C-alpha cells in the first residue's frame, strides 16, 4: 500500500471549522440579542401597562444583533486592518 501524501494545512481563511464557528456565532448572537430585546420589551409592557414594548424591544434587539454580526464578520475577514 502506498502512503497518501500529506496535505499541507489549510490557510486560516480557508478553514471550514472557522467558517462553521462564524456561522454558529452569528446564529447565537442574533438569537440572544432578539431574545433579550423581546424580554426587556415584555418587562416594560408589564410594568408600564403598554402593549407594544415587546415589538420595540425586538427591533432594538435586531439592530443590536445586526451591529454585532457586522463586527463579527469584520473580525473574521480581517476587514479594517491596515
PyMOL commands that set and color helices and strands:
alter all, ss='L'
color gray80, all
select helices_A, chain A and resi 12-14+16-48+53-77
alter helices_A, ss='H'
color red, helices_A
deselect
rebuild
show_as cartoon
